[in-house]
Amino acid sequence: MMKSIQFFKRPANAFLHLSLAILLCCTISCKDKKQASGHKANTGTGKIKVAILVYPGMELLDFSGPAEVFSNARGFEVFSVSSVKGTVSTVNGAVSINPDYTLNNAPLADILVVPGGPIEITGKLGDEPAVMDYIRSTNARTKLTMSVCTGAEILAKAGILDGKKATTHSGALDTLQKLFPKTQFIPDVRFVEDGKVITTAGVSAGIDGALHVVEKLAGLKEAYFVTSVMEYDKWKPEDGFVVRMKTEPRQMQKMEMSPVKKSEPGTVSSGEVQKDIICGMDVSGNAYTSNFKGKSYHFCSASCKKLFDQHPDLYAVK
């Protein structure tokens, strides 16, 4: 969905950021879009639409981390929405992004993601009326709104965090608490979920927050599947803080999405094509096999087998 990303000079300590951006380019397909004025309705594909706000000076991993998660989750569609026309350079000018849409012509979104950046950048962005109008109007329609790192300042300036619990980068907690006393900022958590708003701690925590969203809307199996694809073994679902509302159910109802059909694994009968219970790929004759509670499970790759072996009770046929 998202358009090309061009690389310019980079600091030596930005290797991780650039590596993830390269992977992002490879995994998110590019599609042309007609540029028309006004917000477009959802396409009716059944996919969950994820809009990621991009702006000059944002933190690269704040953007690319959630984008990587959602682009690998089945049933999600990702696109970028820019605060300016033309390309957008991330902090330190490391990467230039060619966004999909601007504030004026972006499609409606089910999920809005607001990355962070240096405080002086996020502070100025929060003073731009057009950006605030877009965030407020989009938030009014979303199922979930999420900030990464100091993106919490942008949501706070839009009034979205008033009366809520939230988190941000550890280095910005005290500053944002003083600036926004109507919000209670919580330290030492990877993410905070309060109502339909999710805020995450610094930089890499955006990956954890996005995985939490995938878990909520598509299930724990899908979230673990994404961690396997990304080879990200740092996610611990319990590392977040979820505010439970007395009038709300414990879990948000999962959004409608096209199911991933998987046939039951086991012994392959004559003419039967066996499926990997993790990813759904054909695995007839494949060498990757695990046995659990008397059943034989076959996999397309070592990574799918590893994920099954880590969580057999979750994936095994009941």
LUMFILO-347696 format. One record per residue (C-alpha): residue number from 1; residue in three letters; z, x, y. Coordinates in Angstrom, 1 decimal. Layout:
N
<resi:NUM	resn:ALA	c3:Z	c1:X	c2:Y> $
...
% end
This chain:
318
<resi:1	resn:MET	c3:0.0	c1:0.0	c2:0.0> $
<resi:2	resn:MET	c3:0.9	c1:2.6	c2:2.5> $
<resi:3	resn:LYS	c3:-1.7	c1:4.8	c2:4.1> $
<resi:4	resn:SER	c3:-2.1	c1:8.5	c2:4.2> $
<resi:5	resn:ILE	c3:0.7	c1:11.0	c2:5.0> $
<resi:6	resn:GLN	c3:-0.4	c1:14.3	c2:6.6> $
<resi:7	resn:PHE	c3:1.7	c1:17.5	c2:6.5> $
<resi:8	resn:PHE	c3:2.3	c1:19.8	c2:9.4> $
<resi:9	resn:LYS	c3:4.7	c1:22.6	c2:9.9> $
<resi:10	resn:ARG	c3:8.0	c1:22.3	c2:8.1> $
<resi:11	resn:PRO	c3:11.4	c1:24.0	c2:8.2> $
<resi:12	resn:ALA	c3:12.4	c1:26.1	c2:5.2> $
<resi:13	resn:ASN	c3:15.3	c1:23.7	c2:4.5> $
<resi:14	resn:ALA	c3:13.0	c1:20.7	c2:4.3> $
<resi:15	resn:PHE	c3:11.6	c1:21.5	c2:0.8> $
<resi:16	resn:LEU	c3:13.4	c1:18.5	c2:-0.8> $
<resi:17	resn:HIS	c3:12.1	c1:16.1	c2:1.8> $
<resi:18	resn:LEU	c3:8.5	c1:17.3	c2:1.6> $
<resi:19	resn:SER	c3:8.6	c1:17.3	c2:-2.2> $
<resi:20	resn:LEU	c3:9.6	c1:13.7	c2:-2.3> $
<resi:21	resn:ALA	c3:7.0	c1:12.8	c2:0.3> $
<resi:22	resn:ILE	c3:4.3	c1:14.4	c2:-1.9> $
<resi:23	resn:LEU	c3:5.4	c1:12.3	c2:-4.8> $
<resi:24	resn:LEU	c3:5.4	c1:9.3	c2:-2.5> $
<resi:25	resn:CYS	c3:1.7	c1:9.9	c2:-1.7> $
<resi:26	resn:CYS	c3:0.9	c1:10.0	c2:-5.4> $
<resi:27	resn:THR	c3:2.7	c1:6.8	c2:-6.4> $
<resi:28	resn:ILE	c3:1.9	c1:4.4	c2:-3.6> $
<resi:29	resn:SER	c3:-1.7	c1:3.2	c2:-3.6> $
<resi:30	resn:CYS	c3:-3.7	c1:2.9	c2:-0.5> $
<resi:31	resn:LYS	c3:-5.4	c1:-0.4	c2:0.4> $
<resi:32	resn:ASP	c3:-7.3	c1:-1.3	c2:3.5> $
<resi:33	resn:LYS	c3:-5.9	c1:-4.2	c2:5.6> $
<resi:34	resn:LYS	c3:-7.6	c1:-6.3	c2:8.3> $
<resi:35	resn:GLN	c3:-5.8	c1:-5.8	c2:11.6> $
<resi:36	resn:ALA	c3:-5.3	c1:-9.2	c2:13.2> $
<resi:37	resn:SER	c3:-2.8	c1:-10.3	c2:15.8> $
<resi:38	resn:GLY	c3:0.3	c1:-12.2	c2:14.8> $
<resi:39	resn:HIS	c3:2.4	c1:-12.1	c2:11.7> $
<resi:40	resn:LYS	c3:0.7	c1:-12.9	c2:8.5> $
<resi:41	resn:ALA	c3:2.0	c1:-15.2	c2:5.8> $
<resi:42	resn:ASN	c3:2.9	c1:-13.7	c2:2.4> $
<resi:43	resn:THR	c3:-0.1	c1:-13.4	c2:0.1> $
<resi:44	resn:GLY	c3:1.4	c1:-15.6	c2:-2.7> $
<resi:45	resn:THR	c3:1.2	c1:-12.9	c2:-5.3> $
<resi:46	resn:GLY	c3:4.7	c1:-13.5	c2:-6.4> $
<resi:47	resn:LYS	c3:5.7	c1:-9.9	c2:-5.5> $
<resi:48	resn:ILE	c3:8.7	c1:-9.1	c2:-3.4> $
<resi:49	resn:LYS	c3:7.5	c1:-7.8	c2:0.0> $
<resi:50	resn:VAL	c3:9.3	c1:-4.8	c2:1.4> $
<resi:51	resn:ALA	c3:8.7	c1:-3.8	c2:5.0> $
<resi:52	resn:ILE	c3:9.9	c1:-0.4	c2:6.1> $
<resi:53	resn:LEU	c3:10.2	c1:0.2	c2:9.8> $
<resi:54	resn:VAL	c3:8.9	c1:3.6	c2:10.9> $
<resi:55	resn:TYR	c3:9.3	c1:5.3	c2:14.2> $
<resi:56	resn:PRO	c3:8.9	c1:8.7	c2:15.8> $
<resi:57	resn:GLY	c3:11.7	c1:11.1	c2:14.9> $
<resi:58	resn:MET	c3:13.0	c1:9.1	c2:11.9> $
<resi:59	resn:GLU	c3:14.6	c1:11.0	c2:9.0> $
<resi:60	resn:LEU	c3:11.9	c1:11.6	c2:6.3> $
<resi:61	resn:LEU	c3:14.1	c1:10.9	c2:3.2> $
<resi:62	resn:ASP	c3:15.5	c1:7.8	c2:4.8> $
<resi:63	resn:PHE	c3:12.0	c1:6.4	c2:4.7> $
<resi:64	resn:SER	c3:10.5	c1:8.0	c2:1.6> $
<resi:65	resn:GLY	c3:13.6	c1:7.5	c2:-0.7> $
<resi:66	resn:PRO	c3:13.6	c1:3.7	c2:-0.6> $
<resi:67	resn:ALA	c3:9.8	c1:3.6	c2:-0.5> $
<resi:68	resn:GLU	c3:9.8	c1:5.6	c2:-3.7> $
<resi:69	resn:VAL	c3:12.2	c1:3.3	c2:-5.4> $
<resi:70	resn:PHE	c3:10.5	c1:0.0	c2:-4.4> $
<resi:71	resn:SER	c3:7.0	c1:1.3	c2:-5.2> $
<resi:72	resn:ASN	c3:8.1	c1:2.2	c2:-8.7> $
<resi:73	resn:ALA	c3:9.9	c1:-1.1	c2:-9.3> $
<resi:74	resn:ARG	c3:7.7	c1:-3.7	c2:-11.0> $
<resi:75	resn:GLY	c3:7.2	c1:-6.8	c2:-8.9> $
<resi:76	resn:PHE	c3:7.7	c1:-5.2	c2:-5.5> $
<resi:77	resn:GLU	c3:5.1	c1:-4.5	c2:-2.8> $
<resi:78	resn:VAL	c3:5.8	c1:-1.9	c2:0.0> $
<resi:79	resn:PHE	c3:4.3	c1:-1.6	c2:3.4> $
<resi:80	resn:SER	c3:5.2	c1:0.3	c2:6.6> $
<resi:81	resn:VAL	c3:5.6	c1:-1.2	c2:10.0> $
<resi:82	resn:SER	c3:5.4	c1:1.1	c2:13.1> $
<resi:83	resn:SER	c3:7.2	c1:0.8	c2:16.4> $
<resi:84	resn:VAL	c3:4.2	c1:2.5	c2:18.0> $
<resi:85	resn:LYS	c3:0.4	c1:2.6	c2:17.6> $
<resi:86	resn:GLY	c3:-1.1	c1:5.6	c2:15.8> $
<resi:87	resn:THR	c3:0.5	c1:8.1	c2:13.5> $
<resi:88	resn:VAL	c3:4.3	c1:8.6	c2:13.4> $
<resi:89	resn:SER	c3:5.9	c1:12.0	c2:13.0> $
<resi:90	resn:THR	c3:9.3	c1:12.4	c2:11.3> $
<resi:91	resn:VAL	c3:12.2	c1:14.4	c2:12.6> $
<resi:92	resn:ASN	c3:11.2	c1:18.1	c2:13.3> $
<resi:93	resn:GLY	c3:7.5	c1:17.1	c2:13.1> $
<resi:94	resn:ALA	c3:7.5	c1:17.9	c2:9.4> $
<resi:95	resn:VAL	c3:5.4	c1:15.0	c2:8.3> $
<resi:96	resn:SER	c3:2.9	c1:12.6	c2:10.0> $
<resi:97	resn:ILE	c3:2.6	c1:9.1	c2:8.6> $
<resi:98	resn:ASN	c3:-0.3	c1:6.7	c2:9.2> $
<resi:99	resn:PRO	c3:1.5	c1:3.3	c2:9.1> $
<resi:100	resn:ASP	c3:0.1	c1:0.1	c2:7.6> $
<resi:101	resn:TYR	c3:1.0	c1:-2.3	c2:10.5> $
<resi:102	resn:THR	c3:2.5	c1:-2.4	c2:13.9> $
<resi:103	resn:LEU	c3:5.2	c1:-4.8	c2:15.1> $
<resi:104	resn:ASN	c3:2.6	c1:-7.3	c2:16.3> $
<resi:105	resn:ASN	c3:0.6	c1:-7.8	c2:13.1> $
<resi:106	resn:ALA	c3:3.0	c1:-7.0	c2:10.2> $
<resi:107	resn:PRO	c3:3.1	c1:-9.6	c2:7.3> $
<resi:108	resn:LEU	c3:6.3	c1:-11.5	c2:6.7> $
<resi:109	resn:ALA	c3:8.8	c1:-9.6	c2:4.6> $
<resi:110	resn:ASP	c3:11.4	c1:-10.5	c2:1.9> $
<resi:111	resn:ILE	c3:13.2	c1:-7.2	c2:2.5> $
<resi:112	resn:LEU	c3:13.4	c1:-5.2	c2:5.7> $
<resi:113	resn:VAL	c3:14.4	c1:-1.5	c2:5.5> $
<resi:114	resn:VAL	c3:15.4	c1:0.4	c2:8.7> $
<resi:115	resn:PRO	c3:15.7	c1:4.2	c2:8.3> $
<resi:116	resn:GLY	c3:17.9	c1:6.4	c2:10.4> $
<resi:117	resn:GLY	c3:17.4	c1:9.5	c2:12.4> $
<resi:118	resn:PRO	c3:19.2	c1:11.6	c2:15.0> $
<resi:119	resn:ILE	c3:21.6	c1:9.5	c2:17.0> $
<resi:120	resn:GLU	c3:19.7	c1:10.1	c2:20.2> $
<resi:121	resn:ILE	c3:16.6	c1:8.8	c2:18.6> $
<resi:122	resn:THR	c3:18.1	c1:5.7	c2:17.0> $
<resi:123	resn:GLY	c3:20.0	c1:4.9	c2:20.2> $
<resi:124	resn:LYS	c3:16.8	c1:4.9	c2:22.3> $
<resi:125	resn:LEU	c3:15.0	c1:2.8	c2:19.6> $
<resi:126	resn:GLY	c3:17.7	c1:0.2	c2:19.9> $
<resi:127	resn:ASP	c3:17.0	c1:-0.1	c2:23.6> $
<resi:128	resn:GLU	c3:13.4	c1:-1.1	c2:23.0> $
<resi:129	resn:PRO	c3:13.1	c1:-4.9	c2:23.4> $
<resi:130	resn:ALA	c3:10.0	c1:-5.2	c2:21.2> $
<resi:131	resn:VAL	c3:11.7	c1:-3.4	c2:18.3> $
<resi:132	resn:MET	c3:14.9	c1:-5.5	c2:18.6> $
<resi:133	resn:ASP	c3:12.8	c1:-8.7	c2:18.7> $
<resi:134	resn:TYR	c3:11.0	c1:-7.6	c2:15.5> $
<resi:135	resn:ILE	c3:14.2	c1:-6.8	c2:13.7> $
<resi:136	resn:ARG	c3:15.9	c1:-10.0	c2:14.7> $
<resi:137	resn:SER	c3:13.0	c1:-12.3	c2:13.9> $
<resi:138	resn:THR	c3:12.3	c1:-10.5	c2:10.6> $
<resi:139	resn:ASN	c3:16.0	c1:-10.5	c2:9.6> $
<resi:140	resn:ALA	c3:16.0	c1:-14.3	c2:10.2> $
<resi:141	resn:ARG	c3:13.5	c1:-14.7	c2:7.4> $
<resi:142	resn:THR	c3:14.4	c1:-11.9	c2:4.9> $
<resi:143	resn:LYS	c3:16.4	c1:-12.3	c2:1.7> $
<resi:144	resn:LEU	c3:17.9	c1:-8.9	c2:2.3> $
<resi:145	resn:THR	c3:18.0	c1:-6.5	c2:5.3> $
<resi:146	resn:MET	c3:18.9	c1:-2.9	c2:4.7> $
<resi:147	resn:SER	c3:19.6	c1:0.2	c2:6.8> $
<resi:148	resn:VAL	c3:19.7	c1:3.8	c2:5.7> $
<resi:149	resn:CYS	c3:22.0	c1:6.4	c2:7.3> $
<resi:150	resn:THR	c3:22.1	c1:6.0	c2:11.1> $
<resi:151	resn:GLY	c3:19.7	c1:3.1	c2:10.8> $
<resi:152	resn:ALA	c3:22.9	c1:1.1	c2:10.9> $
<resi:153	resn:GLU	c3:23.1	c1:1.8	c2:14.7> $
<resi:154	resn:ILE	c3:19.7	c1:0.0	c2:15.1> $
<resi:155	resn:LEU	c3:21.0	c1:-3.0	c2:13.1> $
<resi:156	resn:ALA	c3:24.2	c1:-3.0	c2:15.1> $
<resi:157	resn:LYS	c3:22.3	c1:-3.0	c2:18.4> $
<resi:158	resn:ALA	c3:20.4	c1:-6.0	c2:17.1> $
<resi:159	resn:GLY	c3:23.7	c1:-7.8	c2:16.5> $
<resi:160	resn:ILE	c3:23.1	c1:-8.0	c2:12.8> $
<resi:161	resn:LEU	c3:26.3	c1:-6.1	c2:11.9> $
<resi:162	resn:ASP	c3:28.7	c1:-8.1	c2:14.1> $
<resi:163	resn:GLY	c3:31.7	c1:-9.2	c2:12.0> $
<resi:164	resn:LYS	c3:30.5	c1:-7.3	c2:9.0> $
<resi:165	resn:LYS	c3:31.5	c1:-4.3	c2:7.0> $
<resi:166	resn:ALA	c3:29.0	c1:-1.4	c2:6.9> $
<resi:167	resn:THR	c3:28.6	c1:2.3	c2:6.4> $
<resi:168	resn:THR	c3:26.4	c1:5.1	c2:7.7> $
<resi:169	resn:HIS	c3:26.2	c1:8.9	c2:7.6> $
<resi:170	resn:SER	c3:29.6	c1:10.5	c2:7.4> $
<resi:171	resn:GLY	c3:28.9	c1:12.4	c2:10.5> $
<resi:172	resn:ALA	c3:28.2	c1:9.2	c2:12.5> $
<resi:173	resn:LEU	c3:31.0	c1:7.0	c2:11.2> $
<resi:174	resn:ASP	c3:33.5	c1:7.6	c2:14.1> $
<resi:175	resn:THR	c3:30.8	c1:7.4	c2:16.7> $
<resi:176	resn:LEU	c3:29.4	c1:4.1	c2:15.5> $
<resi:177	resn:GLN	c3:32.8	c1:2.7	c2:15.1> $
<resi:178	resn:LYS	c3:33.6	c1:3.4	c2:18.7> $
<resi:179	resn:LEU	c3:30.2	c1:2.0	c2:19.9> $
<resi:180	resn:PHE	c3:30.4	c1:-1.1	c2:17.7> $
<resi:181	resn:PRO	c3:34.0	c1:-2.3	c2:17.4> $
<resi:182	resn:LYS	c3:32.8	c1:-5.7	c2:16.0> $
<resi:183	resn:THR	c3:31.7	c1:-3.9	c2:12.8> $
<resi:184	resn:GLN	c3:34.1	c1:-2.2	c2:10.3> $
<resi:185	resn:PHE	c3:32.5	c1:1.0	c2:9.1> $
<resi:186	resn:ILE	c3:33.7	c1:2.1	c2:5.7> $
<resi:187	resn:PRO	c3:33.8	c1:5.8	c2:4.6> $
<resi:188	resn:ASP	c3:33.2	c1:7.4	c2:1.2> $
<resi:189	resn:VAL	c3:30.9	c1:4.8	c2:-0.3> $
<resi:190	resn:ARG	c3:27.2	c1:5.2	c2:-1.0> $
<resi:191	resn:PHE	c3:26.4	c1:1.7	c2:0.2> $
<resi:192	resn:VAL	c3:28.0	c1:-1.5	c2:1.5> $
<resi:193	resn:GLU	c3:26.7	c1:-5.0	c2:0.8> $
<resi:194	resn:ASP	c3:28.0	c1:-7.7	c2:3.1> $
<resi:195	resn:GLY	c3:26.2	c1:-11.0	c2:2.8> $
<resi:196	resn:LYS	c3:22.5	c1:-10.3	c2:2.9> $
<resi:197	resn:VAL	c3:22.9	c1:-7.0	c2:4.8> $
<resi:198	resn:ILE	c3:23.1	c1:-3.7	c2:2.9> $
<resi:199	resn:THR	c3:23.9	c1:-0.4	c2:4.8> $
<resi:200	resn:THR	c3:23.9	c1:3.0	c2:3.1> $
<resi:201	resn:ALA	c3:25.5	c1:6.3	c2:3.7> $
<resi:202	resn:GLY	c3:23.4	c1:9.3	c2:4.8> $
<resi:203	resn:VAL	c3:19.9	c1:10.3	c2:3.9> $
<resi:204	resn:SER	c3:19.8	c1:10.4	c2:0.0> $
<resi:205	resn:ALA	c3:22.0	c1:7.3	c2:-0.2> $
<resi:206	resn:GLY	c3:19.0	c1:5.2	c2:0.8> $
<resi:207	resn:ILE	c3:17.8	c1:5.8	c2:-2.8> $
<resi:208	resn:ASP	c3:21.1	c1:4.4	c2:-4.2> $
<resi:209	resn:GLY	c3:20.9	c1:1.4	c2:-1.8> $
<resi:210	resn:ALA	c3:17.4	c1:0.6	c2:-2.8> $
<resi:211	resn:LEU	c3:18.3	c1:0.8	c2:-6.5> $
<resi:212	resn:HIS	c3:21.1	c1:-1.6	c2:-5.8> $
<resi:213	resn:VAL	c3:18.6	c1:-4.0	c2:-4.3> $
<resi:214	resn:VAL	c3:16.3	c1:-3.7	c2:-7.4> $
<resi:215	resn:GLU	c3:19.3	c1:-4.3	c2:-9.6> $
<resi:216	resn:LYS	c3:20.2	c1:-7.5	c2:-7.6> $
<resi:217	resn:LEU	c3:16.7	c1:-8.9	c2:-7.6> $
<resi:218	resn:ALA	c3:15.1	c1:-7.6	c2:-10.8> $
<resi:219	resn:GLY	c3:18.0	c1:-6.7	c2:-13.0> $
<resi:220	resn:LEU	c3:19.9	c1:-3.6	c2:-14.2> $
<resi:221	resn:LYS	c3:17.2	c1:-2.8	c2:-16.7> $
<resi:222	resn:GLU	c3:14.6	c1:-2.5	c2:-14.0> $
<resi:223	resn:ALA	c3:16.8	c1:-0.4	c2:-11.8> $
<resi:224	resn:TYR	c3:17.5	c1:2.1	c2:-14.7> $
<resi:225	resn:PHE	c3:13.7	c1:2.1	c2:-15.4> $
<resi:226	resn:VAL	c3:13.1	c1:3.3	c2:-11.9> $
<resi:227	resn:THR	c3:15.7	c1:6.0	c2:-12.1> $
<resi:228	resn:SER	c3:13.9	c1:7.2	c2:-15.3> $
<resi:229	resn:VAL	c3:10.5	c1:7.3	c2:-13.6> $
<resi:230	resn:MET	c3:12.0	c1:9.2	c2:-10.6> $
<resi:231	resn:GLU	c3:14.1	c1:11.4	c2:-12.9> $
<resi:232	resn:TYR	c3:17.0	c1:10.5	c2:-10.6> $
<resi:233	resn:ASP	c3:20.3	c1:10.8	c2:-12.5> $
<resi:234	resn:LYS	c3:22.7	c1:10.5	c2:-9.5> $
<resi:235	resn:TRP	c3:22.8	c1:6.7	c2:-9.3> $
<resi:236	resn:LYS	c3:26.1	c1:5.1	c2:-10.1> $
<resi:237	resn:PRO	c3:26.0	c1:1.3	c2:-9.5> $
<resi:238	resn:GLU	c3:29.8	c1:1.3	c2:-9.0> $
<resi:239	resn:ASP	c3:29.6	c1:3.7	c2:-6.1> $
<resi:240	resn:GLY	c3:28.9	c1:0.9	c2:-3.6> $
<resi:241	resn:PHE	c3:31.2	c1:-1.6	c2:-1.9> $
<resi:242	resn:VAL	c3:30.3	c1:-5.2	c2:-2.2> $
<resi:243	resn:VAL	c3:32.0	c1:-7.8	c2:0.0> $
<resi:244	resn:ARG	c3:32.5	c1:-11.0	c2:-2.1> $
<resi:245	resn:MET	c3:32.2	c1:-14.2	c2:-0.1> $
<resi:246	resn:LYS	c3:34.3	c1:-17.1	c2:-1.3> $
<resi:247	resn:THR	c3:31.4	c1:-19.5	c2:-0.7> $
<resi:248	resn:GLU	c3:28.8	c1:-17.3	c2:-2.3> $
<resi:249	resn:PRO	c3:28.0	c1:-16.6	c2:-5.9> $
<resi:250	resn:ARG	c3:28.8	c1:-13.1	c2:-7.1> $
<resi:251	resn:GLN	c3:25.2	c1:-12.2	c2:-7.5> $
<resi:252	resn:MET	c3:22.2	c1:-13.2	c2:-5.3> $
<resi:253	resn:GLN	c3:19.8	c1:-15.4	c2:-7.3> $
<resi:254	resn:LYS	c3:16.9	c1:-13.3	c2:-8.5> $
<resi:255	resn:MET	c3:13.7	c1:-13.9	c2:-6.6> $
<resi:256	resn:GLU	c3:10.7	c1:-15.2	c2:-8.5> $
<resi:257	resn:MET	c3:8.5	c1:-12.4	c2:-9.8> $
<resi:258	resn:SER	c3:5.9	c1:-11.9	c2:-12.5> $
<resi:259	resn:PRO	c3:7.8	c1:-11.0	c2:-15.7> $
<resi:260	resn:VAL	c3:7.0	c1:-7.8	c2:-17.5> $
<resi:261	resn:LYS	c3:6.1	c1:-9.0	c2:-21.0> $
<resi:262	resn:LYS	c3:7.4	c1:-6.9	c2:-23.8> $
<resi:263	resn:SER	c3:7.1	c1:-7.6	c2:-27.5> $
<resi:264	resn:GLU	c3:10.1	c1:-7.0	c2:-29.8> $
<resi:265	resn:PRO	c3:10.2	c1:-3.5	c2:-31.2> $
<resi:266	resn:GLY	c3:10.7	c1:-2.7	c2:-34.8> $
<resi:267	resn:THR	c3:8.4	c1:-2.1	c2:-37.8> $
<resi:268	resn:VAL	c3:4.7	c1:-2.4	c2:-37.0> $
<resi:269	resn:SER	c3:3.0	c1:-5.0	c2:-39.2> $
<resi:270	resn:SER	c3:-0.6	c1:-4.8	c2:-40.1> $
<resi:271	resn:GLY	c3:-2.8	c1:-5.3	c2:-37.0> $
<resi:272	resn:GLU	c3:0.3	c1:-5.5	c2:-34.7> $
<resi:273	resn:VAL	c3:0.4	c1:-3.4	c2:-31.5> $
<resi:274	resn:GLN	c3:4.0	c1:-2.3	c2:-30.9> $
<resi:275	resn:LYS	c3:5.4	c1:-2.1	c2:-27.4> $
<resi:276	resn:ASP	c3:7.8	c1:0.3	c2:-25.7> $
<resi:277	resn:ILE	c3:10.9	c1:-1.9	c2:-24.9> $
<resi:278	resn:ILE	c3:11.5	c1:0.2	c2:-21.8> $
<resi:279	resn:CYS	c3:8.1	c1:0.2	c2:-20.1> $
<resi:280	resn:GLY	c3:6.0	c1:-2.2	c2:-22.2> $
<resi:281	resn:MET	c3:3.3	c1:0.4	c2:-23.1> $
<resi:282	resn:ASP	c3:1.6	c1:0.5	c2:-26.5> $
<resi:283	resn:VAL	c3:3.4	c1:2.9	c2:-28.8> $
<resi:284	resn:SER	c3:1.8	c1:2.4	c2:-32.2> $
<resi:285	resn:GLY	c3:2.1	c1:5.6	c2:-34.2> $
<resi:286	resn:ASN	c3:4.1	c1:7.4	c2:-31.5> $
<resi:287	resn:ALA	c3:6.6	c1:10.0	c2:-32.5> $
<resi:288	resn:TYR	c3:9.5	c1:9.0	c2:-30.2> $
<resi:289	resn:THR	c3:11.9	c1:6.8	c2:-32.2> $
<resi:290	resn:SER	c3:15.5	c1:5.7	c2:-32.0> $
<resi:291	resn:ASN	c3:17.6	c1:3.7	c2:-34.4> $
<resi:292	resn:PHE	c3:20.3	c1:1.3	c2:-33.2> $
<resi:293	resn:LYS	c3:22.2	c1:-1.3	c2:-35.2> $
<resi:294	resn:GLY	c3:19.7	c1:-1.3	c2:-38.0> $
<resi:295	resn:LYS	c3:16.6	c1:-1.6	c2:-35.9> $
<resi:296	resn:SER	c3:13.9	c1:1.0	c2:-35.2> $
<resi:297	resn:TYR	c3:12.7	c1:1.4	c2:-31.6> $
<resi:298	resn:HIS	c3:9.6	c1:3.3	c2:-30.7> $
<resi:299	resn:PHE	c3:8.8	c1:4.8	c2:-27.2> $
<resi:300	resn:CYS	c3:5.8	c1:6.1	c2:-25.3> $
<resi:301	resn:SER	c3:7.6	c1:9.1	c2:-24.0> $
<resi:302	resn:ALA	c3:10.7	c1:11.2	c2:-24.1> $
<resi:303	resn:SER	c3:11.9	c1:9.7	c2:-20.8> $
<resi:304	resn:CYS	c3:11.8	c1:6.1	c2:-22.2> $
<resi:305	resn:LYS	c3:13.6	c1:7.2	c2:-25.3> $
<resi:306	resn:LYS	c3:16.3	c1:9.0	c2:-23.2> $
<resi:307	resn:LEU	c3:16.9	c1:5.9	c2:-21.1> $
<resi:308	resn:PHE	c3:17.2	c1:3.7	c2:-24.2> $
<resi:309	resn:ASP	c3:19.6	c1:6.2	c2:-25.8> $
<resi:310	resn:GLN	c3:21.8	c1:6.2	c2:-22.7> $
<resi:311	resn:HIS	c3:22.0	c1:2.4	c2:-22.5> $
<resi:312	resn:PRO	c3:21.2	c1:1.0	c2:-26.0> $
<resi:313	resn:ASP	c3:23.3	c1:-2.1	c2:-25.6> $
<resi:314	resn:LEU	c3:21.4	c1:-3.0	c2:-22.4> $
<resi:315	resn:TYR	c3:17.9	c1:-2.6	c2:-23.8> $
<resi:316	resn:ALA	c3:18.2	c1:-3.4	c2:-27.6> $
<resi:317	resn:VAL	c3:16.8	c1:-6.7	c2:-28.8> $
<resi:318	resn:LYS	c3:19.7	c1:-9.2	c2:-29.1> $
% end
